[in-house]
Amino acid sequence: MLKRIFAGLTIVFTVFQVSLVGAAAFTPGNIVVYRVGDGATALSSAAAPVFLDEYTIAGSFVQSIPLPTAVTGANRIVTASGTSTSEGLITRSTDGKFILAAGYDAAVATLTIANTASATTNRVIALVAVDGSINSTTALTDAYSGTGSNAGNIRGISSTDGVSIWTTGNGATAASAGVRYTTLGSATSTQLSTTPTNIRSVFIYGGQLFISTQSGAFRVATVGVGTPTSAGQAITNLPGFPTATGSPYQFFFADLDPGTPGLDTLYVADDNSTTNIQKYSLVGGVWVANGTVAQAGARGITGVVTGTSVALYVTTGTNLYSLTDSSGYNTALTGTPTLRAAAGTNRAFRGIALTPENSGQPNVTIDNVIAAEGNSGTTTFTFTVSLSTPAGVGGVTFDIATANGSAAAGSDYIAKTLAGQTIPQGMSTYTFTVDVNGDVMPETNETFFVNITNLVGANPTDVQGLGTITNDDAASNLTINNVSQSEGNSGTTTFTFTVTLSAPAPVGGVTFDIATVDGTATAPSDYTAKTLNSQTIAEGATTYTFDVLVNGDTTGEANETFTVNVSNLVGAIPATPTGTGTIINDDAQRIHSVQGSGNASPFLGQGVTVEGIVTANYQGPGTLLGYFIQEPDNLADA
């Protein structure tokens, strides 16, 4: 029995299910593919039998559950067009308990099945539970109706709980098409929006209803707010997602970035010839493209998130593929499709979903831990494994172990592996600790994983925890010294500048460019200009030296300066990025070097007292050689 409460009225729905011969319970953690055709008859536009094929994530075949081909009690037939590639876009209900599939209440071999009227050939929705039992009592008379040469395909199905159901497709008339809402066991539905009405997939992620289409300026879009059930809803294309290109079918959302609230990463199966598997990230409220992987004819897609890595499972009409995108949020899509299974002769794959979970078992999750590493010793990161309900008889057992991310076992944290761990009957939590090594090295945040494997007695809802080691050491301050030195009378004199960090360089070192710049000293007459790019202070080091050659001379002149600038600094803070080189004059100046040749002093022929010493009569410029005259108060312009 399932209950729904509307305005104080409790309505009880009885979910009739038929256990089909040969059908076994689904295994949590596997995948399900909607397959059309039994291999005996060539596929055509006529009605063909439908099967839900279960595979392991490695592509090993597990079982095939046939959907009804004959009426049994209240359960209707579920067949599909053999050639309508947009049909069969299955999903798993958001509560994890059912696979939702759709088709026609028509016998196998019924001709041009999509062109039939839904009033006489109902469009049927099937719920398949974790034990393999089927409920196909929902048969719509008003949706996705075809007529004559105009098709009426029912395509996508989604549900929150097996009672509230949303459908998509097209129809000979717009009024019977579009995204629609119905409930389990109903014969009619409500059209939620009139623009557009030719729609492919429908999914519920994060409590929001989404659809895909190639109609007008719509591709992947939201329907109203949340999970609407009434008419007049606006369909809004995702901001930034292309509106004039692409041919999207199924899609998969993930939440990979802790700093971006809600869903932030989107994968799309697109049967465009060159961009079949697409990735987008939500950046500043706009969906930004993160690259594509080619896999011709991709239409079905689902995924499993493990930390910041996403395992994707993709179907074409002929094959099942897998690939792993380990790049994380807002970085280029990685991974190469690997063939896992083939549909076979006279068979076709359509949509794909994860297997339903055992509603009698609790769901298991493990949390993420973010903490500073500390400066010495170790810091304990405590991970909590939680069950959605207390463990049943026999408890829940599993193995648990650490795995490297950007953090490495040994240097950054202490690896740990425990086998045969148990959450006893009636209990719902377990803790697992990891010791993280402290240091004083400024560095970027680092991560490691804690993985749950060999799980028995619970559903693997989230079996990978992420440990984030946050850096708590300030970045180094970079300074460069000043150098003051005599120039010398000939050759060159080396001015050595030292670039210094306040703390050892972090992982990856500190990089920068460094170059001389003229001041009152100019290159090449006074010194040799020098520029070096991409210089490095290696990890753990603190200094770097930079030599400048200064030209010697015997010319009396004032002191001169040049500068040495550090730029394009990475890995440190530019506290003092400029050093000054002061070239000290070490040559005597004649008076005429100061006054100019030919100038006469008003004291010509007079005795001059310099700091209390009376000199010989001053005979004019040039007669006092080898001395700098410090001008006394009464000797102007000497």
C-alpha positions as CSV (number, residue, x, y, z in Angstrom):
1,M,0.0,0.0,0.0
2,L,1.2,3.5,-0.8
3,K,-0.4,6.6,0.6
4,R,-0.8,10.2,-0.8
5,I,-2.4,13.0,1.2
6,F,-4.2,15.7,-0.7
7,A,-5.8,18.6,1.3
8,G,-6.4,16.4,4.3
9,L,-7.8,13.5,2.3
10,T,-5.7,10.3,2.5
11,I,-5.9,8.2,-0.7
12,V,-4.5,4.7,-0.6
13,F,-3.0,3.3,-3.8
14,T,-2.7,-0.5,-4.0
15,V,0.3,-1.4,-6.1
16,F,-0.5,-4.7,-7.9
17,Q,2.6,-6.5,-9.0
18,V,3.1,-9.6,-11.0
19,S,6.2,-11.7,-10.4
20,L,7.3,-12.9,-13.8
21,V,8.7,-16.4,-14.3
22,G,12.5,-16.4,-14.4
23,A,12.8,-12.9,-13.0
24,A,15.1,-12.5,-10.0
25,A,15.8,-9.6,-7.7
26,F,18.0,-6.8,-9.0
27,T,21.4,-6.5,-7.5
28,P,22.1,-3.0,-6.1
29,G,25.1,-1.3,-7.8
30,N,24.3,-2.8,-11.3
31,I,22.9,-1.1,-14.3
32,V,19.7,-1.8,-16.3
33,V,19.3,-1.3,-20.1
34,Y,16.0,-1.1,-21.9
35,R,16.2,-3.5,-24.9
36,V,13.8,-3.9,-27.8
37,G,13.6,-7.1,-29.7
38,D,14.1,-10.8,-28.9
39,G,16.6,-11.5,-31.6
40,A,14.2,-13.8,-33.6
41,T,12.5,-11.1,-35.7
42,A,14.0,-8.2,-37.5
43,L,13.1,-4.9,-35.9
44,S,10.6,-2.6,-37.7
45,S,8.1,0.0,-36.9
46,A,5.9,-2.8,-35.6
47,A,5.5,-3.5,-31.9
48,A,8.4,-5.5,-30.5
49,P,8.9,-7.1,-27.1
50,V,10.8,-5.2,-24.4
51,F,13.3,-6.5,-21.9
52,L,15.1,-4.9,-19.0
53,D,18.7,-6.3,-19.2
54,E,20.8,-6.2,-16.0
55,Y,24.6,-5.9,-16.2
56,T,27.3,-5.4,-13.7
57,I,29.3,-2.2,-14.1
58,A,32.0,-4.3,-15.7
59,G,29.5,-5.3,-18.4
60,S,28.8,-8.9,-17.3
61,F,25.3,-10.0,-18.1
62,V,23.2,-10.8,-15.0
63,Q,19.6,-11.4,-16.2
64,S,16.8,-10.2,-18.5
65,I,13.4,-9.3,-17.2
66,P,10.7,-9.3,-20.0
67,L,7.9,-6.8,-19.8
68,P,4.4,-8.1,-20.3
69,T,3.4,-9.2,-23.8
70,A,-0.1,-10.3,-22.6
71,V,-2.7,-8.8,-20.2
72,T,-2.5,-10.3,-16.7
73,G,-5.2,-9.1,-14.4
74,A,-4.9,-5.3,-14.2
75,N,-1.4,-5.3,-15.7
76,R,-1.2,-4.2,-19.4
77,I,1.1,-5.1,-22.2
78,V,4.3,-3.1,-22.6
79,T,5.8,-3.2,-26.1
80,A,7.8,-0.7,-28.2
81,S,8.4,0.4,-31.7
82,G,11.4,-1.5,-33.1
83,T,12.8,1.5,-35.0
84,S,11.8,4.5,-32.8
85,T,15.2,5.3,-31.3
86,S,13.8,8.0,-29.0
87,E,11.7,5.5,-27.0
88,G,12.6,3.5,-23.9
89,L,14.3,6.3,-21.9
90,I,14.0,4.6,-18.6
91,T,14.9,6.1,-15.1
92,R,15.1,4.9,-11.5
93,S,12.7,6.6,-9.2
94,T,14.3,9.2,-6.9
95,D,13.5,7.0,-3.8
96,G,15.6,4.3,-5.5
97,K,12.8,1.6,-5.4
98,F,11.6,1.3,-9.0
99,I,12.7,1.2,-12.6
100,L,10.2,3.3,-14.7
101,A,9.7,2.1,-18.3
102,A,7.1,2.9,-21.0
103,G,5.5,1.4,-24.1
104,Y,2.3,0.5,-25.8
105,D,-0.6,-1.7,-24.8
106,A,-0.3,-3.6,-28.0
107,A,0.5,-7.1,-29.0
108,V,3.8,-7.9,-30.5
109,A,3.9,-7.3,-34.3
110,T,1.1,-4.6,-34.2
111,L,2.0,-2.6,-37.3
112,T,3.3,1.0,-37.1
113,I,2.6,1.0,-33.4
114,A,3.6,4.7,-32.8
115,N,0.9,5.8,-35.3
116,T,-1.9,4.4,-33.3
117,A,-4.3,6.5,-31.2
118,S,-3.8,6.4,-27.5
119,A,-7.5,6.2,-26.8
120,T,-7.5,2.7,-28.3
121,T,-3.8,1.7,-27.9
122,N,-3.0,3.1,-24.5
123,R,0.5,4.4,-23.6
124,V,1.5,2.2,-20.7
125,I,3.9,2.9,-17.8
126,A,5.6,0.0,-16.0
127,L,7.1,0.1,-12.5
128,V,9.6,-2.7,-11.9
129,A,10.6,-3.2,-8.3
130,V,13.8,-4.5,-6.9
131,D,12.5,-8.0,-6.7
132,G,11.7,-8.0,-10.4
133,S,7.9,-7.7,-10.0
134,I,6.1,-5.5,-12.4
135,N,3.2,-3.1,-12.1
136,S,1.9,-2.0,-15.5
137,T,-1.6,-0.7,-14.5
138,T,-1.0,2.9,-15.6
139,A,-2.4,3.1,-19.1
140,L,-3.0,6.6,-20.6
141,T,-5.8,7.2,-23.0
142,D,-5.0,10.9,-23.6
143,A,-1.2,11.1,-24.1
144,Y,1.1,10.7,-27.1
145,S,-1.6,9.8,-29.6
146,G,-0.6,9.1,-33.2
147,T,-2.8,9.1,-36.2
148,G,-2.3,8.2,-39.9
149,S,1.3,9.0,-40.7
150,N,1.9,11.0,-37.6
151,A,3.7,9.2,-34.7
152,G,2.8,9.5,-31.1
153,N,5.8,8.1,-29.1
154,I,5.9,7.8,-25.4
155,R,9.6,8.3,-24.5
156,G,10.7,9.2,-21.0
157,I,9.3,8.4,-17.6
158,S,10.3,9.6,-14.1
159,S,8.9,9.3,-10.6
160,T,9.7,10.3,-7.1
161,D,8.0,7.4,-5.3
162,G,6.3,5.1,-7.8
163,V,3.0,7.0,-7.3
164,S,3.7,10.5,-8.8
165,I,4.8,10.0,-12.4
166,W,6.0,12.4,-15.1
167,T,6.1,11.4,-18.8
168,T,7.4,12.8,-22.1
169,G,7.0,12.2,-25.8
170,N,5.4,13.6,-28.9
171,G,2.0,13.3,-30.5
172,A,0.0,13.9,-33.7
173,T,-1.6,16.8,-31.8
174,A,0.3,19.2,-29.5
175,A,-2.5,18.7,-26.9
176,S,-1.6,15.0,-26.4
177,A,2.2,15.6,-26.4
178,G,4.8,17.3,-24.1
179,V,5.7,16.7,-20.5
180,R,2.8,15.4,-18.5
181,Y,1.9,14.4,-15.0
182,T,-0.1,11.4,-13.9
183,T,-0.4,9.0,-10.9
184,L,-0.1,5.2,-10.6
185,G,-3.0,3.3,-12.0
186,S,-4.5,6.4,-13.8
187,A,-5.9,6.5,-17.4
188,T,-5.5,10.2,-17.9
189,S,-2.7,12.8,-17.5
190,T,-2.1,16.6,-17.2
191,Q,-0.1,18.5,-19.8
192,L,2.3,20.7,-17.8
193,S,3.4,23.1,-20.6
194,T,2.5,23.9,-24.2
195,T,5.9,25.1,-25.3
196,P,7.6,22.9,-26.4
197,T,5.7,19.7,-26.8
198,N,8.1,17.4,-28.6
199,I,10.2,16.2,-25.7
200,R,12.6,13.4,-25.2
201,S,13.9,12.6,-21.6
202,V,12.6,13.5,-18.3
203,F,14.5,13.3,-15.0
204,I,14.2,14.5,-11.4
205,Y,17.5,15.7,-9.9
206,G,17.8,17.6,-6.6
207,G,14.0,17.9,-6.4
208,Q,13.8,19.6,-9.8
209,L,12.1,18.3,-12.9
210,F,14.3,18.5,-16.0
211,I,13.6,17.6,-19.7
212,S,15.6,17.3,-22.9
213,T,14.5,18.2,-26.4
214,Q,15.6,19.4,-29.8
215,S,12.6,21.6,-30.3
216,G,13.1,25.3,-31.1
217,A,15.5,27.1,-28.7
218,F,15.3,24.4,-26.1
219,R,17.8,21.6,-25.3
220,V,18.1,20.8,-21.6
221,A,15.6,22.7,-19.5
222,T,13.8,22.9,-16.2
223,V,10.0,22.5,-16.0
224,G,8.5,25.0,-13.5
225,V,9.9,24.9,-10.0
226,G,10.4,21.6,-8.2
227,T,8.2,18.8,-9.4
228,P,5.0,20.5,-10.7
229,T,1.8,18.7,-11.2
230,S,-0.5,21.4,-12.8
231,A,-0.7,23.0,-16.2
232,G,0.8,26.4,-17.2
233,Q,4.4,25.6,-16.2
234,A,7.3,27.4,-17.9
235,I,10.0,25.4,-19.6
236,T,13.3,27.2,-19.3
237,N,16.6,26.3,-21.0
238,L,19.5,25.9,-18.6
239,P,21.4,29.3,-18.6
240,G,24.4,29.0,-20.8
241,F,23.4,25.7,-22.4
242,P,23.4,25.9,-26.2
243,T,20.0,26.6,-27.7
244,A,20.6,26.2,-31.4
245,T,22.9,23.2,-31.6
246,G,23.0,19.6,-30.3
247,S,20.6,16.7,-30.1
248,P,20.4,15.7,-26.4
249,Y,18.7,12.6,-25.1
250,Q,19.4,11.3,-21.6
251,F,21.4,13.4,-19.1
252,F,23.0,13.0,-15.7
253,F,23.6,15.6,-13.0
254,A,26.2,15.5,-10.2
255,D,27.3,17.6,-7.3
256,L,31.1,17.7,-7.4
257,D,32.1,21.1,-6.0
258,P,31.5,21.8,-2.3
259,G,31.8,25.5,-3.0
260,T,28.9,25.5,-5.5
261,P,25.5,24.9,-3.9
262,G,23.5,22.0,-5.4
263,L,23.9,20.4,-8.8
264,D,27.0,21.7,-10.5
265,T,28.1,19.2,-13.2
266,L,26.0,17.9,-16.1
267,Y,26.7,15.0,-18.5
268,V,24.6,14.7,-21.7
269,A,24.2,11.9,-24.2
270,D,23.9,13.6,-27.6
271,D,23.5,11.7,-30.9
272,N,25.2,14.5,-32.8
273,S,28.0,13.0,-35.0
274,T,31.0,14.5,-33.2
275,T,30.0,15.6,-29.6
276,N,28.2,12.6,-28.3
277,I,29.1,12.7,-24.6
278,Q,29.2,16.2,-23.3
279,K,30.2,17.8,-19.9
280,Y,29.1,21.1,-18.5
281,S,29.8,22.8,-15.1
282,L,27.7,25.5,-13.4
283,V,30.1,28.5,-12.9
284,G,28.7,31.7,-11.6
285,G,25.1,30.6,-12.4
286,V,26.0,29.8,-16.0
287,W,26.5,26.3,-17.5
288,V,30.0,26.3,-19.1
289,A,31.1,23.6,-21.6
290,N,33.9,21.3,-20.3
291,G,34.6,19.3,-23.5
292,T,33.2,16.2,-25.2
293,V,34.1,12.6,-25.9
294,A,33.0,11.0,-29.2
295,Q,30.8,7.9,-29.2
296,A,28.5,7.8,-32.2
297,G,24.8,7.4,-31.5
298,A,24.9,8.0,-27.7
299,R,21.4,8.4,-26.4
300,G,21.3,6.7,-23.0
301,I,23.5,7.8,-20.0
302,T,23.6,7.4,-16.2
303,G,26.4,7.6,-13.7
304,V,27.8,6.9,-10.3
305,V,29.6,9.6,-8.3
306,T,32.6,8.6,-6.2
307,G,34.2,11.6,-4.6
308,T,35.0,13.9,-7.5
309,S,35.2,11.1,-10.0
310,V,32.2,10.1,-12.1
311,A,31.7,6.6,-13.7
312,L,29.5,7.0,-16.7
313,Y,27.5,4.3,-18.5
314,V,26.3,5.1,-22.0
315,T,24.1,3.3,-24.5
316,T,23.9,3.5,-28.3
317,G,21.4,1.5,-30.3
318,T,23.9,-1.4,-30.5
319,N,26.2,-1.2,-27.6
320,L,26.8,-0.5,-23.9
321,Y,29.9,1.5,-22.9
322,S,31.5,2.9,-19.8
323,L,34.0,5.6,-19.1
324,T,35.3,7.4,-16.1
325,D,35.7,11.2,-15.8
326,S,38.2,11.8,-13.0
327,S,38.8,15.4,-13.8
328,G,36.3,16.8,-11.3
329,Y,34.3,20.1,-11.3
330,N,34.8,22.6,-14.2
331,T,37.7,20.8,-15.9
332,A,37.9,19.1,-19.2
333,L,36.0,15.8,-19.6
334,T,38.4,12.8,-19.5
335,G,38.0,9.1,-20.1
336,T,37.7,6.8,-23.2
337,P,34.6,4.8,-23.8
338,T,35.1,1.1,-23.2
339,L,32.7,-1.5,-24.8
340,R,30.9,-3.5,-22.2
341,A,28.1,-5.3,-24.0
342,A,26.4,-5.6,-27.4
343,A,22.7,-5.7,-28.0
344,G,23.0,-8.4,-30.6
345,T,21.2,-9.2,-33.9
346,N,17.6,-8.0,-34.2
347,R,17.9,-6.3,-30.9
348,A,18.4,-2.6,-29.9
349,F,19.5,-0.8,-26.8
350,R,17.7,2.4,-25.7
351,G,17.8,4.1,-22.3
352,I,19.8,3.1,-19.2
353,A,19.4,3.5,-15.4
354,L,20.9,2.2,-12.2
355,T,19.3,-0.9,-10.6
356,P,16.7,-0.2,-7.9
357,E,17.6,-0.8,-4.3
358,N,16.2,-3.2,-1.8
359,S,13.6,-1.3,0.0
360,G,14.0,-3.7,2.9
361,Q,17.7,-2.8,3.4
362,P,19.1,0.5,4.7
363,N,21.1,2.8,2.5
364,V,24.8,3.2,3.5
365,T,26.6,6.5,3.2
366,I,30.0,7.8,4.4
367,D,30.7,11.4,5.1
368,N,33.5,13.7,3.9
369,V,36.0,15.2,6.3
370,I,37.7,18.6,5.9
371,A,40.3,19.6,8.5
372,A,43.7,21.3,8.8
373,E,46.8,19.1,8.9
374,G,48.5,20.8,11.9
375,N,52.2,21.7,12.1
376,S,53.6,18.6,13.7
377,G,52.6,15.1,14.8
378,T,49.3,13.8,13.4
379,T,45.7,15.0,13.2
380,T,42.9,12.4,13.4
381,F,40.3,12.6,10.6
382,T,37.2,10.7,11.7
383,F,34.8,9.3,9.0
384,T,31.3,8.2,9.9
385,V,29.6,5.4,8.0
386,S,25.8,5.8,8.4
387,L,22.8,3.7,7.7
388,S,19.4,5.2,6.7
389,T,17.7,2.8,9.2
390,P,19.2,0.5,11.8
391,A,20.9,-2.7,10.6
392,G,18.8,-5.7,10.4
393,V,19.3,-9.3,11.5
394,G,23.0,-10.2,11.0
395,G,24.0,-6.6,10.8
396,V,25.8,-4.9,7.9
397,T,29.3,-6.0,7.0
398,F,32.0,-4.4,4.8
399,D,35.6,-3.7,4.2
400,I,37.0,-0.2,4.4
401,A,40.3,1.3,3.3
402,T,42.1,4.5,2.3
403,A,43.3,5.4,-1.2
404,N,45.5,8.1,-2.5
405,G,44.1,11.2,-4.1
406,S,46.4,14.2,-4.4
407,A,47.6,13.3,-0.9
408,A,50.1,10.4,-0.8
409,A,50.1,7.7,1.9
410,G,53.2,7.8,4.0
411,S,54.1,11.4,3.5
412,D,50.7,13.1,3.9
413,Y,48.6,10.5,5.8
414,I,48.9,7.0,7.2
415,A,47.2,4.3,5.0
416,K,44.7,2.1,6.7
417,T,42.8,-1.0,5.7
418,L,40.3,-3.0,7.8
419,A,38.4,-6.1,6.6
420,G,35.2,-7.6,7.9
421,Q,33.9,-4.5,9.7
422,T,30.3,-4.7,11.1
423,I,27.5,-2.4,12.1
424,P,25.6,-4.7,14.5
425,Q,21.9,-5.3,14.3
426,G,19.9,-2.4,15.6
427,M,22.8,0.1,15.2
428,S,23.2,2.6,12.4
429,T,26.8,4.1,12.6
430,Y,30.4,3.1,12.4
431,T,33.5,5.4,12.6
432,F,36.8,5.0,10.9
433,T,39.8,7.2,11.7
434,V,42.8,8.2,9.5
435,D,45.9,9.9,10.9
436,V,47.1,12.9,8.8
437,N,50.7,14.1,9.1
438,G,51.4,17.7,10.2
439,D,54.0,19.9,8.6
440,V,54.9,23.6,8.2
441,M,55.2,23.5,4.4
442,P,52.9,26.0,2.6
443,E,51.0,23.9,-0.1
444,T,47.7,23.5,-1.8
445,N,44.9,21.5,-0.1
446,E,45.3,17.7,-0.7
447,T,42.8,14.9,-0.7
448,F,42.5,11.2,-0.1
449,F,39.7,8.7,-0.2
450,V,38.1,6.2,2.2
451,N,36.3,3.4,0.3
452,I,33.7,0.9,1.4
453,T,33.8,-2.5,-0.4
454,N,32.3,-5.9,-0.1
455,L,29.1,-4.5,1.4
456,V,26.5,-7.0,2.7
457,G,23.2,-6.0,4.2
458,A,22.8,-2.5,2.9
459,N,22.5,-0.6,-0.3
460,P,25.6,1.2,-1.6
461,T,24.2,4.7,-1.8
462,D,27.5,6.5,-1.3
463,V,30.5,4.3,-0.5
464,Q,33.4,6.7,-0.9
465,G,34.4,9.4,1.6
466,L,36.7,12.3,0.7
467,G,39.3,13.5,3.2
468,T,40.4,17.1,2.4
469,I,43.7,18.2,4.1
470,T,43.5,21.9,4.3
471,N,46.8,23.8,4.3
472,D,47.3,25.8,7.5
473,D,50.7,27.2,6.7
474,A,51.0,30.7,5.4
475,A,52.5,31.2,2.0
476,S,56.1,32.5,2.0
477,N,56.9,36.2,1.7
478,L,59.4,36.9,-1.1
479,T,62.0,39.6,-0.7
480,I,65.0,40.7,-2.7
481,N,67.9,42.6,-1.1
482,N,69.6,45.9,-2.1
483,V,73.3,45.8,-3.1
484,S,75.7,48.8,-2.7
485,Q,79.2,48.4,-4.0
486,S,82.0,50.3,-5.7
487,E,82.2,50.0,-9.5
488,G,86.0,49.5,-9.8
489,N,88.3,51.2,-12.2
490,S,88.3,48.5,-15.0
491,G,86.7,45.3,-16.1
492,T,83.4,44.4,-14.3
493,T,82.3,44.0,-10.7
494,T,79.6,41.4,-9.8
495,F,76.6,42.7,-7.9
496,T,74.9,39.6,-6.3
497,F,71.2,40.0,-5.4
498,T,69.6,37.3,-3.2
499,V,65.9,36.5,-3.5
500,T,64.7,35.1,-0.1
501,L,61.6,33.3,1.1
502,S,60.3,33.7,4.6
503,A,59.5,29.9,4.7
504,P,60.7,26.9,2.6
505,A,59.1,26.8,-0.9
506,P,56.0,24.6,-1.1
507,V,55.3,21.6,-3.3
508,G,56.1,22.6,-6.8
509,G,58.5,25.3,-5.7
510,V,58.2,29.0,-6.3
511,T,58.6,30.4,-9.8
512,F,59.1,33.9,-11.1
513,D,60.8,36.1,-13.8
514,I,63.6,38.5,-12.8
515,A,65.2,41.4,-14.8
516,T,67.2,44.6,-14.5
517,V,65.7,48.0,-15.1
518,D,67.6,51.2,-15.8
519,G,67.7,54.0,-13.2
520,T,70.3,56.7,-13.2
521,A,72.6,53.9,-14.2
522,T,72.0,52.8,-17.8
523,A,72.8,49.7,-19.7
524,P,75.1,48.9,-21.4
525,S,77.4,51.8,-20.5
526,D,77.2,51.4,-16.7
527,Y,76.1,47.7,-16.3
528,T,75.1,44.7,-18.4
529,A,71.3,44.3,-18.6
530,K,70.0,40.8,-17.7
531,T,66.6,39.1,-17.9
532,L,65.7,35.5,-16.9
533,N,62.3,33.9,-17.2
534,S,60.7,31.0,-15.2
535,Q,63.3,30.9,-12.5
536,T,62.6,28.5,-9.6
537,I,63.3,28.2,-5.9
538,A,62.9,24.4,-5.5
539,E,60.5,22.8,-3.0
540,G,62.0,23.1,0.5
541,A,64.6,25.8,-0.5
542,T,64.5,29.4,0.6
543,T,67.0,31.4,-1.6
544,Y,68.0,32.2,-5.1
545,T,70.8,34.5,-6.4
546,F,70.9,36.8,-9.4
547,D,74.2,38.4,-10.6
548,V,74.5,41.7,-12.5
549,L,77.9,42.8,-14.0
550,V,78.8,46.5,-13.4
551,N,81.3,48.2,-15.6
552,G,84.4,49.8,-14.0
553,D,85.8,53.2,-15.0
554,T,88.0,56.1,-13.8
555,T,85.5,58.8,-14.3
556,G,84.6,60.9,-11.3
557,E,80.8,61.0,-11.1
558,A,77.9,60.8,-8.7
559,N,76.6,57.5,-7.4
560,E,74.2,55.7,-9.8
561,T,71.4,53.2,-9.4
562,F,69.5,50.5,-11.3
563,T,66.8,48.1,-10.0
564,V,66.2,44.3,-10.2
565,N,62.5,43.4,-10.4
566,V,60.8,40.1,-9.6
567,S,57.6,39.5,-11.6
568,N,55.1,36.8,-12.6
569,L,55.5,35.3,-9.1
570,V,53.8,31.9,-8.4
571,G,53.8,30.1,-5.0
572,A,54.7,33.1,-2.7
573,I,53.6,36.5,-1.7
574,P,55.6,39.4,-3.3
575,A,56.5,41.3,0.0
576,T,59.5,43.2,-1.5
577,P,59.8,42.2,-5.2
578,T,62.3,45.0,-6.2
579,G,66.0,45.4,-5.2
580,T,68.2,48.4,-5.8
581,G,71.7,48.3,-7.1
582,T,73.8,51.4,-6.0
583,I,77.0,51.9,-8.0
584,I,79.3,53.8,-5.6
585,N,81.7,56.2,-7.3
586,D,85.3,55.5,-6.3
587,D,87.0,58.0,-8.6
588,A,88.2,61.5,-7.4
589,Q,86.4,64.5,-8.9
590,R,88.1,67.7,-10.1
591,I,86.4,70.9,-9.2
592,H,85.8,71.6,-12.9
593,S,83.8,68.3,-13.0
594,V,81.4,70.0,-10.7
595,Q,81.6,73.7,-11.8
596,G,82.4,73.1,-15.4
597,S,85.6,74.1,-17.3
598,G,86.4,77.8,-17.5
599,N,84.3,79.0,-14.6
600,A,85.9,81.4,-12.2
601,S,85.4,81.6,-8.4
602,P,84.7,85.0,-6.8
603,F,87.5,84.0,-4.4
604,L,90.1,83.8,-7.1
605,G,93.5,84.8,-5.6
606,Q,92.2,84.7,-2.0
607,G,93.1,82.4,0.8
608,V,90.4,79.8,1.3
609,T,89.6,78.3,4.7
610,V,88.2,74.8,4.5
611,E,87.0,73.3,7.8
612,G,89.4,75.7,9.6
613,I,92.5,75.0,7.4
614,V,93.9,77.9,5.3
615,T,95.0,76.8,1.9
616,A,97.4,78.5,-0.5
617,N,96.0,81.3,-2.5
618,Y,93.3,79.8,-4.8
619,Q,94.5,80.1,-8.4
620,G,91.3,79.0,-10.1
621,P,89.7,75.8,-11.4
622,G,91.9,72.8,-11.4
623,T,94.6,73.9,-9.0
624,L,93.3,71.8,-6.0
625,L,93.7,68.3,-7.3
626,G,92.7,65.1,-5.7
627,Y,90.4,66.8,-3.2
628,F,86.7,67.2,-2.8
629,I,86.2,70.6,-1.3
630,Q,83.4,70.6,1.3
631,E,81.9,74.0,1.0
632,P,82.1,76.0,4.2
633,D,79.4,78.4,5.0
634,N,81.3,81.4,3.5
635,L,82.4,79.7,0.3
636,A,79.7,79.8,-2.3
637,D,80.0,78.0,-5.6
638,A,83.6,76.8,-4.8
